[in-house]
Amino acid sequence: MFYGTPNCPECGSRFLVKSIRMNGGYVPPPDLTVYRCYRCFAKFTDEDVAAAEDEVEPDDGGPERDRPIRVTDVDLAVSPAGEKRAVDRFAVALRNDGTEPVRVARATLAFDDGEESVAPVDPVVLAPDETATVTVTRDWLHPGQEAVTVRLSGDGETVGSVRVTDLD
């Protein structure tokens, strides 16, 4: 369904604005080289998408990284559903240990079986020393997915990460 559509660099959504209501009718956007995200309304081009992909660096989710956001707790509940496991709840508790407010707008899930996907999260801005919980949207865990690295991004850069090794 979304073959060939880029991910929004801000929130990771693939839902893009395809038409605009003007003068009682729907018309295509005036500039087809600029995309607009349906979820967060960010404008971006193919160059912005390529630049965001180039900035992604390998991340093992370890605490040795100097990042402002620290993951304080992971609440994951799964239930068996045949060969797969249904994700009932996936929440990540965060704390801003930095000195500046930090925006968290996207979560990238990198599984040990090689799958990598962007999970929608409701954007949140954490002030210094503030805590918040973000809910990561995920429906299923497939056979062979026993660990995941969750990278939290905001404003084009990774602000925190955690590796979860027990997905049961």
C-alpha positions in Angstrom: 0.0 0.0 0.0 2.9 2.4 0.8 5.4 1.1 -1.7 7.7 3.9 -2.8 6.4 6.5 -0.3 9.1 8.0 2.0 8.8 8.0 5.8 8.4 11.4 7.4 11.8 12.4 8.9 10.0 13.9 11.9 7.5 11.2 13.0 8.2 8.3 10.7 4.7 8.1 9.3 4.1 6.9 5.8 0.7 8.7 5.6 1.1 11.7 3.3 -1.3 14.4 2.2 -2.5 13.4 -1.3 -5.0 16.2 -1.9 -6.0 19.5 -0.5 -9.6 20.8 -0.2 -9.8 24.2 -2.0 -12.8 26.1 -3.4 -15.2 23.2 -2.7 -13.1 20.5 -4.4 -10.1 18.4 -3.9 -6.9 19.3 -5.8 -3.4 17.7 -5.7 -0.8 19.7 -3.8 0.7 22.4 -6.0 4.3 21.2 -5.6 4.7 17.4 -6.0 8.4 17.5 -5.0 7.5 18.5 -1.5 5.7 16.0 0.7 3.5 16.9 3.7 3.0 14.4 6.5 -0.6 13.7 7.3 0.2 12.9 10.9 2.5 15.8 12.0 2.0 18.2 9.0 5.8 18.5 8.5 6.9 19.4 5.0 9.9 17.5 3.6 11.6 16.6 0.3 13.4 13.5 -1.0 16.7 15.2 0.1 15.4 15.6 3.7 14.5 11.9 3.7 18.0 10.9 2.4 19.7 13.2 4.9 17.7 11.7 7.8 18.6 8.2 6.6 22.3 9.1 6.4 22.3 10.3 10.1 21.2 6.9 11.4 24.1 5.3 13.2 24.5 1.8 14.6 23.2 1.7 18.1 23.2 -1.2 20.5 21.0 0.6 23.0 23.7 0.8 25.7 23.9 3.5 28.3 27.5 4.5 27.3 26.1 6.9 24.7 26.0 10.6 25.7 22.3 11.3 25.1 20.0 13.5 27.0 17.1 11.0 27.3 17.5 8.0 29.6 15.0 5.1 29.5 14.1 4.4 33.1 11.6 1.5 32.5 10.1 -0.6 29.8 6.6 -2.1 30.2 6.0 -4.8 27.7 3.2 -7.3 27.9 2.7 -10.0 25.2 0.2 -12.9 24.8 0.6 -16.0 22.6 -1.4 -15.9 19.4 -0.4 -19.0 17.4 3.2 -18.8 16.3 3.3 -15.1 16.8 2.9 -13.1 20.0 0.4 -10.3 20.3 1.7 -7.1 21.9 -0.8 -6.0 24.5 1.2 -3.1 25.9 4.6 -1.5 25.0 5.4 1.6 27.1 8.7 3.2 27.6 9.3 5.5 30.6 11.8 8.4 29.8 13.7 10.9 31.8 15.5 14.0 30.4 18.9 14.1 32.1 20.1 17.0 29.9 20.0 20.8 30.4 17.8 21.6 27.5 14.2 20.6 26.6 14.2 17.5 24.3 11.5 16.5 21.8 10.7 12.8 21.3 8.7 12.2 18.2 9.6 8.8 16.8 10.7 5.3 17.8 12.7 3.0 15.6 12.5 -0.7 16.5 15.5 -2.8 15.3 14.9 -6.5 16.0 17.6 -9.1 16.3 16.2 -11.0 13.3 17.0 -8.0 11.0 13.6 -6.3 10.9 13.7 -2.6 11.4 10.6 -0.5 11.5 9.4 2.9 12.7 6.8 2.8 15.4 4.4 5.8 15.9 4.5 7.5 19.2 2.7 10.6 20.4 5.3 13.5 20.3 6.3 14.7 23.7 8.7 17.5 24.9 10.6 16.8 28.1 11.9 19.6 30.1 15.2 19.1 32.1 14.7 16.5 34.9 11.2 15.8 33.6 9.8 12.2 33.1 7.2 11.0 30.7 5.9 7.7 29.3 5.5 7.1 25.6 3.5 4.3 24.2 5.1 2.4 21.3 2.6 1.0 18.8 3.4 -2.5 17.8 0.8 -5.3 17.0 2.9 -8.5 16.7 6.2 -10.1 17.6 7.1 -12.8 15.1 9.0 -16.0 15.7 12.7 -15.3 16.1 12.2 -11.8 17.5 13.8 -12.2 21.0 15.4 -8.8 21.4 14.9 -5.3 20.1 16.8 -2.0 20.2 14.4 1.0 20.6 15.9 4.3 19.3 14.0 7.4 20.2 14.4 10.4 17.9 13.3 13.9 17.8 14.2 16.8 15.5 16.3 14.5 13.2 18.6 13.1 15.8 18.6 10.1 18.2 18.1 11.4 21.7 17.9 8.0 23.6 17.9 4.3 23.2 17.4 1.0 25.0 18.0 -2.6 24.2 15.2 -5.0 25.4 16.4 -8.6 25.5 13.4 -10.4 27.1 10.4 -10.0 24.8 8.2 -12.5 26.6 
